[in-house]
Amino acid sequence: MSDDTGRKKRAGGRAGNKIRAGSAVIDQMPWRIPVNPDRPTEPLDGDGVEAIHRGAMRILRDIGIEFLNPEALEIMRKAGCKIEGTNVRMDEDFVMEMVGRAPASFTITPRNPEREIIVGGNHMVFVNVSSPPNAWDLERGKRSGDFATFQEFIKLTQYFNCIHVAGGYPVEPIDIHPAVRHLDCLFEKLTTTDKVVHAYSLGKERVEDVMEMTRLAGGLTHEEFEAKPRMYTNINSVSPLKHDYPMLDGAMRLARRGQPVIVTPFTLAGAMAPVTMSGAVALSLAEGLSAIALLQYIKPGCPVAIGTFTSNVDMKSGAPAFGTPEYMRATQMTGQLARKYKLPLRSSGVCAANVPDGQAMWETSNSLWAAVQSGTNFVYHAAGWLEGGLIASPEKFVMDCEVLQMIQRYFETSTFATTEDDIAFDAIKEVGPSGHYFGCQHTQDRYTEAFYAPIASDWRNFEAWELDGAVWTPERAHRIYKAILNEFVPPPMDAGHKDALIDFVARRKSEGGAPTDF
């Protein structure tokens, strides 16, 4: 962690990306939970919101959702839903009653209480890239994920204060057998970071193991663990109109123990959803609300959030596209419906680019600003995502953190304060029509914190940049990433809690871990 984590340093400069002399620690912004002060962008009028809501309710009533989980089917049967085989249909009154039970916001407290996050309201937290099978960097190019690369990304996740959650695996370590992969990965997360962690809903054993490891890492009793949210899961529907067995199983297990579930349909307009954005959003909402209704029937008031991953495909190739105008509008529209339902919202920082180039940054910036505009509370894949989620890149991680810091700075009320001191009449009078503001006292008193200070951008002119080696942004980001790894120090952890984790992992490995198909 930076030795100035608690210091709010935003000194400006023409080359604010420089690493301190004799140290690999960059001047980053301190840890905080950002609060979005802006009014959401609302492309739909009131009639439009109601039209999409009615569309989602009609899908649930007249078409239904496939629940490929016998336990979930029986629960929904008891709830009075119409069951035909695996198809579940439910009416609007039931759905809205269940959704009305969900809290509008909740906290998640990891092993370090100072890293507690708030999900809901105007709060906005950022999550690392999660689940790519491959990695790419400037030295090694594209390759399959492995545990050493996984460890690098976990260190970046801990290091950057603008990353609030250690979500899914930042890259899949395929060199570890799937039966025990979750044990090694969660041990690494829980010891190398002190931030909120996530469980994949991929079978009973994985979910139960992660909950137990989170409990042990915090030194909690079972009662303390279940008394408040300590970790979470994210589940995806199988669009169109399906929820699979393991996702529902994991979601129900967490809900019963009071741990949050984010329900995120993955709807691509033109492929797994209608080509129109209103149709795609209506389908996505129907899928998401059906699972939330199930969880609220099981455990009234359990913490949930609704996610949006509605984008479009390239109709020439069929490839997913992200950061598009349609993606941005779908995110904004879903935000309007999430506010109608009083549910926290999850969206993502995504792109379709294959390397950390201009396309990667404009598409990701579009995605991130759509999150801001929509009132998103939980931003998945906020740093490091490439190739539609198939690649994780450390250079892209650093570059994205630059954007995240800029968003956090943009939120700060000092950027739009209007006190007499901010209006600066006396300074304007002092400088007059022929002077400059560099030397006036008003500037001297404020210049160290007046503007955002970059970590990766280079603000020098072309000649100075060229004389210093003409280093392009991905190269600067690569140097920063390597410097961070060279000086990384893991956060402190109670030795007894760590020993308990070590013992648990050893025991579960001796038992064979989680069953697989191999």
C-alpha positions, 0 to 999 in steps of 0.5 A: 500500500502507498505510504501516503494512503491517508493523505489527500494529495492531488498535486498537479504537474506537467508530468504527474505520472512520474514514480517517486525517486527511490520508490515504486510508490505512485501518488494515488488518491486515498481510499474512499467510497465515492459518492456520485453527486450527479443526477442520473441521465434518464433517456426514458420519460415516465411512460417509457419506464412503465412500458419497459416494466410492463414488458418485463412483467408480461414476459414473466406472466405469459412466457416465464423463465426456465429454472433448471434447479429442482429445489428452486422449482419447488420453492416457487411452486409453494410461493404460488407461481405456475410451474410447467416442467422447468418453466416458472410463470409469476404475476406482477403482484407477486414479483413486486411484493418480493422485490419490495422486500429487498433493501435499497442499500447494504454494506459488506464488511471484509476482514479489515472493517476499514475496507467496508463498502456501501452498495446502494444510494449514491455510492459507487464502488469499483471491482477488478477485472473478473474471469478472463481465461487469458492474460496479455502484457507487453513482455509476454503477449497473450497466454493462458491464465496461470496462478503466478499471473493471478497473484500479480493481479491480486496485488494490483487489486490490493494496491490501488485505492480506487479498486474497492472489491476483489471480485472474481478471479482476475485471470483463471489460473488453469495450472491449478486443478479445478477441484482445488482452484477455489481454495488456492485462489481464495487463500491468496485473495484473503491474505494478499488483500483485505478487501471484499471478496467474491464466491463463484456460484459453481457448486455447493462445495465452492460456495460453502468453502468460500463462506467458511474461508471468509469467516475464518479470515475475519476470526468470526463466529458463525453468528457474527458471519451471518449477522451482516454481509461479509462477502458476495456472489454474482450470478448470471442468467443463461439468456434467453430466459434461463437460470441454471442449476449451480447459479441458483444453488449458490444464490440460495445458499448465500441468501439463507446466510444473509450474504449479498447476491447480485443478479446479472443477466447477460443479454446481447441485443441481436443474439441472446436478446431482441435487437431493439434496446427496449426489448433487450432491457425488458428481457434482462429485467425479467430474468433478473427480477425472477431470481430476486423474487425467488431469493426474497421469498426464501429470505425476506430482506436479504441483500440483493442487487440487479445487474445490467450487462446488456450490449449488442453484437457486431451484426457482421461477425456476431462478436460481442461489442461493448462501450457502444452507444447502445450499451450506454443507453441500455445501462442508463435505461436499466438504471431508471428501472432499478430506481423504480424497484429501489434496487442497487445497480451493477454495471461494468467497465468493458470493451471489445479491444484486443490490446490496451490501445485507443479503442480499449480506452474509448470503449471502456471510458464510455462504459464507465461514464455510462455507469456514472450516468446511470447511477450504478452502485457496483462497477464490475470489470472496472480495471483490466478488461480486454477482448470482451472479457477473454483477456486481462491486462496489467497495463490496461489495469493501470490505465483504467485506474487512471480513469477511475481516479479521474471519476473520483476527482470529478465527484469531489464537491470542491470541483464545483464549490461556489463560496466567495473564496471559490468565486475568487473576486479578489484574485481576479481584481488583483491580476486584472486584464494583463497579469497571470494567476501563477504567482498570485496568493490565491493560486499559491495557497491552493495549487498543490490540491487544485487539480487532479494529478495523473498517475499514467498520463504525460502532460508535457509537450511533444519535444519534452516527451520525445527527449525523454524516450517517447514512451507511449501510454501502455509502456508507461503503464507497464513500468508502473505495474512492474514497479508496484509488484517490486515493492508490494507489501501485503496488508497485515493479518492476524496470525491465528486467522491465517493459520486457521485458513491454512489448516482449512485449505489443507483439510479440504484438499485432503478431502478432494476439494470440489467435485469436477467432471474430469 
